[in-house]
């Protein structure tokens, strides 16, 4: 599917913007001065807080099982990396966190994903509200064919934002470390920006709808090393206000930016059916220096994958 040709199908702000649902009310974004990383919480003797509690997740496309039984706990204000070989279900799992797979005919999930204690696949939960609170940034930058300003303002306008739009656009671009580079280009086409700038614009666009979580599907795969470094630095800064889950094939990137890492692999049945499976989930330090599973060690050290 072409992300640029069909922005609605790629979780644009239009897909994310709506009034809060009755059951998925969320808790809003705390003030930056009140946000602490889990490491700082631990130092202060405060309990870690979960953003997602995943229990027995299985994902299917029709009769094909893409992901086997997966259980993990993802914590607030951390970067969680999903790594593993191609076809192991990383992106499928990522898309389960904001019900993006609902847009694919025949896709379904089993098990539960609780977001702030609420089952996001519950009967009365609005998937559009889920996508507003859990934003997504895709592998390739997919700005809308609009000006820089209108890319940021699009989602809030759909949501009926009543505040000062100029201030919101500036705040979003500033949070995405892009304001100084585009403040004199706000009425120019977003397509005139470089690839790295376009990706940060997409991050700013997601931020503008005030999400709680940012999902990132290989956000640096099409970028040069300098642009990649800017995105990585930005991700670390954003954890003060957001929780981030990232899919990456770049193990060095996972080691650099993430707090916790989930390693997936592929099980191939006699029929040739390939199903992704979670092998190990732990702190990034453990995964990369002292993994408990030999499969994890073999992948990290390059023996397979």
C-alpha positions as CSV (number, residue, x, y, z in Angstrom):
1,X,0.0,0.0,0.0
2,X,1.4,3.4,-0.9
3,X,1.5,5.5,2.3
4,X,1.6,8.8,0.6
5,X,-1.2,8.1,-1.8
6,X,-3.6,7.1,1.0
7,X,-2.7,9.0,4.2
8,X,-5.9,7.9,5.9
9,X,-4.7,4.3,5.8
10,X,-1.4,5.3,7.4
11,X,-2.9,6.7,10.6
12,X,-2.7,10.4,9.7
13,X,-4.0,12.9,12.2
14,X,-7.5,12.5,10.6
15,X,-7.4,8.9,11.7
16,X,-6.2,9.9,15.2
17,X,-8.4,13.0,15.9
18,X,-11.7,12.6,17.7
19,X,-13.4,13.5,20.9
20,X,-12.5,11.2,23.8
21,X,-14.4,8.0,23.9
22,X,-16.4,7.0,26.9
23,X,-14.2,4.1,27.9
24,X,-10.9,5.2,26.5
25,X,-10.5,8.4,28.3
26,X,-6.8,8.2,28.9
27,X,-5.0,10.4,31.4
28,X,-3.7,13.2,29.2
29,X,-0.1,14.3,29.0
30,X,1.5,15.4,32.3
31,X,3.4,18.6,32.5
32,X,7.0,18.2,31.5
33,X,8.2,19.3,35.0
34,X,6.3,16.4,36.5
35,X,7.6,13.7,34.1
36,X,10.3,11.4,35.3
37,X,12.0,8.5,33.6
38,X,11.5,5.1,35.2
39,X,15.1,5.2,36.3
40,X,14.5,8.5,38.1
41,X,11.3,7.0,39.6
42,X,13.3,4.1,40.9
43,X,15.8,6.4,42.5
44,X,13.0,8.2,44.2
45,X,11.4,5.0,45.4
46,X,8.4,5.5,43.1
47,X,6.8,2.5,41.4
48,X,7.2,2.0,37.6
49,X,4.0,2.6,35.7
50,X,2.8,0.5,32.7
51,X,1.6,2.0,29.5
52,X,0.8,-1.4,27.9
53,X,0.1,-4.8,29.5
54,X,0.2,-7.4,26.8
55,X,-1.2,-10.8,27.7
56,X,-1.3,-13.8,25.3
57,X,-1.4,-11.7,22.1
58,X,-1.8,-13.6,18.9
59,X,-2.2,-11.9,15.5
60,X,-3.8,-13.4,12.4
61,X,-4.4,-12.4,8.7
62,X,-7.2,-14.7,7.7
63,X,-6.1,-18.2,8.5
64,X,-2.4,-17.2,8.6
65,X,-1.0,-16.8,12.1
66,X,1.5,-14.0,11.9
67,X,2.4,-13.8,15.7
68,X,2.3,-16.5,18.3
69,X,1.5,-16.1,22.0
70,X,3.1,-12.8,23.2
71,X,3.2,-11.4,26.7
72,X,5.1,-8.3,27.7
73,X,4.8,-5.2,29.9
74,X,5.8,-1.8,28.4
75,X,6.5,1.0,30.7
76,X,5.8,4.7,30.6
77,X,8.4,7.2,29.5
78,X,10.7,4.6,28.1
79,X,11.8,3.6,24.6
80,X,11.0,-0.1,23.9
81,X,12.6,-1.6,20.9
82,X,11.3,-4.6,18.9
83,X,14.1,-6.4,17.0
84,X,14.4,-9.6,15.0
85,X,14.8,-10.9,11.5
86,X,12.4,-10.0,8.7
87,X,9.0,-11.7,8.9
88,X,9.1,-12.2,12.7
89,X,6.0,-10.1,13.3
90,X,7.6,-7.0,14.8
91,X,5.6,-4.5,12.7
92,X,2.4,-6.6,13.2
93,X,2.8,-6.4,17.0
94,X,3.5,-2.6,16.7
95,X,0.4,-2.1,14.7
96,X,-1.6,-4.0,17.3
97,X,-0.9,-1.3,19.8
98,X,-3.1,1.2,18.0
99,X,-5.4,-1.1,16.1
100,X,-3.9,-0.3,12.8
101,X,-4.3,-3.9,11.7
102,X,-8.1,-3.3,11.9
103,X,-7.7,-1.6,8.5
104,X,-6.5,-4.8,6.9
105,X,-9.3,-7.1,5.7
106,X,-9.2,-10.4,7.5
107,X,-6.9,-9.3,10.3
108,X,-7.8,-10.2,13.9
109,X,-6.1,-10.5,17.3
110,X,-6.6,-12.8,20.3
111,X,-5.4,-12.1,23.8
112,X,-5.5,-8.7,25.4
113,X,-3.6,-5.4,25.2
114,X,-4.4,-3.1,28.1
115,X,-3.6,0.6,27.8
116,X,-3.8,2.3,31.2
117,X,-5.7,-0.8,32.3
118,X,-8.3,-0.6,29.5
119,X,-8.5,-3.4,26.9
120,X,-8.1,-1.5,23.6
121,X,-9.9,-4.3,21.8
122,X,-13.0,-4.0,24.0
123,X,-16.4,-3.9,22.3
124,X,-17.1,-0.3,23.4
125,X,-13.6,1.1,22.7
126,X,-13.4,3.5,19.7
127,X,-10.5,2.5,17.5
128,X,-10.2,6.1,16.1
129,X,-9.7,7.4,19.6
130,X,-7.1,4.7,20.2
131,X,-5.2,6.0,17.2
132,X,-5.4,9.6,18.5
133,X,-3.9,8.7,21.8
134,X,-1.4,6.3,20.3
135,X,0.2,8.0,17.3
136,X,2.3,6.4,14.7
137,X,5.3,7.3,12.6
138,X,6.1,5.2,9.5
139,X,9.2,3.8,7.9
140,X,9.1,6.3,5.0
141,X,8.2,10.0,5.7
142,X,4.7,10.5,4.5
143,X,3.9,14.2,4.7
144,X,0.6,15.4,3.2
145,X,0.7,17.3,-0.1
146,X,0.2,20.5,2.0
147,X,2.3,23.3,3.5
148,X,4.4,22.6,6.5
149,X,1.9,24.6,8.6
150,X,-1.1,22.7,7.3
151,X,0.5,19.3,7.9
152,X,0.7,20.1,11.6
153,X,-2.7,21.9,11.8
154,X,-4.6,19.2,9.9
155,X,-5.3,16.8,12.8
156,X,-6.1,19.4,15.4
157,X,-8.6,21.1,13.0
158,X,-10.3,17.8,12.5
159,X,-10.5,17.3,16.2
160,X,-12.1,20.8,16.7
161,X,-9.1,22.4,18.4
162,X,-10.2,25.8,19.7
163,X,-6.8,27.2,20.9
164,X,-4.3,29.3,19.1
165,X,-3.3,27.2,16.1
166,X,-0.1,29.3,15.4
167,X,1.1,28.5,18.9
168,X,0.3,24.8,18.6
169,X,2.1,24.5,15.3
170,X,5.2,26.2,16.8
171,X,5.1,24.0,19.9
172,X,4.8,20.8,17.9
173,X,7.6,21.7,15.6
174,X,9.7,22.8,18.5
175,X,9.2,19.5,20.3
176,X,10.2,17.7,17.1
177,X,13.4,19.8,16.9
178,X,12.3,21.3,13.6
179,X,11.1,24.8,14.3
180,X,14.3,26.7,13.8
181,X,14.8,25.0,10.4
182,X,11.3,25.6,9.0
183,X,10.0,28.7,10.8
184,X,10.5,30.7,7.6
185,X,9.0,28.0,5.4
186,X,5.7,27.3,7.1
187,X,3.7,28.1,3.9
188,X,5.9,26.1,1.6
189,X,5.2,22.6,0.6
190,X,6.3,19.9,3.0
191,X,7.7,18.0,0.0
192,X,10.5,20.7,-0.2
193,X,12.0,19.5,3.0
194,X,14.8,16.9,3.2
195,X,14.0,13.3,4.1
196,X,15.2,13.8,7.7
197,X,13.2,17.0,8.0
198,X,10.1,15.3,6.6
199,X,10.4,12.5,9.1
200,X,10.6,15.0,12.0
201,X,7.6,16.8,10.4
202,X,5.7,13.6,10.6
203,X,6.7,13.3,14.3
204,X,5.5,16.8,14.9
205,X,2.3,16.0,13.1
206,X,1.7,13.1,15.4
207,X,2.6,15.2,18.5
208,X,0.1,17.9,17.5
209,X,-2.9,15.7,18.4
210,X,-1.6,15.3,21.9
211,X,-1.0,11.5,22.0
212,X,0.2,9.6,25.0
213,X,2.3,7.1,23.0
214,X,4.4,7.2,19.8
215,X,4.8,4.1,17.7
216,X,7.7,4.2,15.3
217,X,8.1,1.7,12.5
218,X,11.8,1.8,11.4
219,X,11.7,5.6,11.3
220,X,15.3,5.9,10.2
221,X,15.6,3.2,7.6
222,X,15.5,5.6,4.7
223,X,17.7,8.3,6.3
224,X,21.4,9.1,6.2
225,X,23.5,8.8,9.3
226,X,23.3,12.4,10.2
227,X,19.5,12.5,10.0
228,X,19.3,9.2,11.8
229,X,21.3,10.7,14.7
230,X,18.9,13.7,14.9
231,X,15.9,11.3,15.1
232,X,17.6,9.2,17.8
233,X,18.4,12.3,19.9
234,X,14.8,13.5,19.4
235,X,13.4,10.1,20.6
236,X,15.4,10.3,23.8
237,X,14.2,13.9,24.4
238,X,10.6,12.9,23.7
239,X,10.5,10.3,26.5
240,X,10.1,13.1,29.0
241,X,6.6,13.5,27.6
242,X,5.8,10.3,25.7
243,X,6.3,6.6,25.8
244,X,7.9,5.2,22.6
245,X,7.8,1.8,21.0
246,X,10.1,1.4,18.0
247,X,10.6,-1.4,15.4
248,X,14.2,-1.4,14.1
249,X,16.5,-3.7,12.1
250,X,19.4,-1.7,13.3
251,X,20.6,-3.4,16.5
252,X,23.1,-0.6,17.2
253,X,20.2,1.8,17.2
254,X,18.2,-0.3,19.6
255,X,21.3,-0.5,21.9
256,X,21.8,3.3,21.7
257,X,18.3,4.5,22.3
258,X,16.1,1.9,24.0
259,X,15.5,1.1,27.7
260,X,14.1,-2.3,27.0
261,X,14.3,-4.7,24.0
262,X,12.0,-7.5,22.8
263,X,13.6,-10.0,20.5
264,X,11.4,-11.9,18.1
265,X,12.2,-14.8,15.8
266,X,10.4,-16.8,13.1
267,X,9.2,-20.4,13.5
268,X,8.8,-22.2,10.2
269,X,6.4,-25.2,10.2
270,X,6.6,-28.2,7.9
271,X,4.0,-26.6,5.7
272,X,6.3,-23.6,5.2
273,X,4.0,-21.4,7.4
274,X,6.1,-18.7,9.1
275,X,5.0,-17.4,12.5
276,X,6.6,-14.7,14.6
277,X,7.4,-15.6,18.2
278,X,8.7,-13.5,21.2
279,X,11.9,-15.1,22.4
280,X,13.1,-12.7,25.1
281,X,12.1,-9.4,26.6
282,X,14.3,-7.6,29.1
283,X,16.2,-4.4,29.7
284,X,18.4,-3.5,26.7
285,X,21.5,-4.0,28.8
286,X,20.6,-7.6,29.5
287,X,19.5,-8.4,25.9
288,X,22.8,-7.0,24.5
289,X,25.3,-8.1,27.1
290,X,23.9,-11.1,28.9
291,X,20.8,-12.6,27.2
292,X,19.1,-15.6,28.8
293,X,18.3,-17.3,25.6
294,X,20.8,-18.8,23.1
295,X,18.7,-17.7,20.2
296,X,18.9,-14.1,21.4
297,X,22.7,-14.3,21.8
298,X,23.1,-15.9,18.3
299,X,21.1,-13.1,16.7
300,X,22.8,-10.3,18.6
301,X,26.3,-11.7,17.7
302,X,25.3,-12.1,14.1
303,X,25.3,-15.9,13.9
304,X,21.9,-15.8,12.3
305,X,19.3,-13.3,11.0
